[in-house]
Amino acid sequence: MKPSARPWMEALETLRAAGILRALDVHLMESLARTHGVDAAASPEGALALALASRAVGEQHVCLDLSALALSWLTALRSADADEFEPVALPPELESWCEPIAAGAAGPETFAGWQPLLGAPGENKPFILDGARLYLRCMYEYERGVAERLRDLAQSETGEPTAACERELASRLDDEDQRRAARMTLTRRLTIVTGGPGTGKTHVAAHILSLLACLPPPAGGALRVRLAAPTGKAAARLDDSIRQARAATGGAESMSAIVEPAGTLDRLLGCRPHSREVRYHAANPLPADVVIVDEASMLDLPMAARLLAAIGPRTRLVLLGDVRQLASVKPGSVLAEICESRVLAPCVARLTVSRRFPPESAVARLSDAIHLAGGTADAESAWQLALRAASPSSPFSLQPSAFSLQSSVFSLPSSAFSASIMNGFDGLLAATTPEQAFRALAAFRVLCALRRGPCGVEAVNVLIEQLLARAEAHPLRPRGEFYSHRVVMVTRNDYATRLFNGDVGIVLPAEPSQPAGELAVFFQPEAAAAEGASYRKLPCRLLPEHETAFAMTVHKAQGSEFDRVLVLLPDRDTPVLTRELLYTAITRTRRELELWCSREVFLRAVTRRVQRFTGLRSLLDATVRL
């Protein structure tokens, strides 16, 4: 075999063939090397490190931590979805490439020949090396911009609340943590309210809206408040929660004229389809006095950078979220880094008392045990707790045997699983109106850890269709792409129909009086719609890219609540299974939880944490001003 004229390119192709690098990463390196005049004899180790920095962003990291570069991390990389089970075969020479990089934290010899592409902070190069952290330049600039704006906001105080505000606080909130969170918004431009399900984050936000009326009005007149969330579903839920909480607290009328309906962050910032341009930015800040963002755990670094850049010089920013939940599906873990920062500690209010789950309930104790688990012994204690809590009379049940839907077993799931599915979706199948259907769908949902594989949503949705087709009273009739009572989820933003990734619809007869007539897809009213608005009806042929959603991934369920949840973990370990995923899954329930998993899979999930390479907290807590 003729030796390659560019050894570094041969090394990259080897890793691409092994599934460690994507074709995108290799193409990026080849293109940059050509346009920047990189020598053919440049270091293979340098090419590997730079290509892995690109690959890391595809794995939701902000940068590549060279000191953490190890075979274990590379083994977890996948050329396709990270939830596939097949192990990656590592080339034998990989260890000899990785060890010098990690051991020397990438000294000059590592990047010999790559100087045209690699620069220090402040240089105009495609890659930036800051200590042991290697960035794509755009990610470095996002991270630095977020750190600068957060520190500026944290250091900007607005004065102490008036005596009238304090009296209003005391009369409205009897929980000291909630009072502290509300008071913080009156005295600071940055407030982060974090807490688990049912701790009252949106309840506090509703009171904040009324309490802000105690402050002197801005020069322009009425206070302008904007509500937003990362997804349309989360925005609609925020809008509903705020409206219900304010109605219950008597604040529904006094400020309704100045609080705009909740929307997505894309809509808030005026993002343009297929473009990085936004309407609101540093030179044209948001016309708002207060911006409240819910589900901030889903906030990725690029979106956080755009949001913070658009915050005006006098605007208050309130972030609400559960730091224990899964981070964004895009690069960064912004909320976690913020909540762990020493510099931002005075801006963080933690709510600890859950009104949804009593402290002695199985879900409350299990979620706390999962979150606090520090190792295998703690994970085993959590498993034993789950075993003790599960009983026929309890709202929590556990199927501790390995749940397998493989091959021949796939078509014949256990009677217990079949019964759960039949019972859970019985109300949906019996529904004759959109209102009845959505109410039934909110009562039960199946959550899976994976997309693919025998326990992934793709296979489980097919299985659920087969099971519901056997229902006695109201059998499902899954024929063709669209059939009555099919649950669908939009998978791509479509501005023409105003449907966005994650929106859930139900296929029903277009006219309830004609059950055998034309079908349509119904969606709940938009967050901006008036109270009592009718369900949105869309012809099936106009539905954007979508998928069946009787079962959905835990990631897609983030920000949702259901009366009863069936959580299905795979029958073997996979890198996707983490403590955060399991915590997020079991806390989607309001009342009942059914957990299907084996002891081995449960233990591995609880002892594995989501770890993302990022330098945000280090930048925030740096002693030298950015």
Beta strands, then each sheet from edge to edge (+ up, - down):
strand 1: 64-65
strand 2: 118-119
strand 3: 127-130
strand 4: 133-136
strand 5: 190-195
strand 6: 225-229
strand 7: 263-264
strand 8: 290-293
strand 9: 316-321
strand 10: 348-351
strand 11: 396-399
strand 12: 444-448
strand 13: 487-490
strand 14: 504-509
strand 15: 519-523
strand 16: 536-539
strand 17: 546-548
strand 18: 551-553
strand 19: 562-568
strand 20: 589-596
sheet 1: 1+ 4- 3+ 2+
sheet 2: 7+ 6+ 8+ 9+ 5+ 10+
sheet 3: 11+ 20+ 19+ 12+ 18+
sheet 4: 16+ 15- 14+ 13- 17+
end
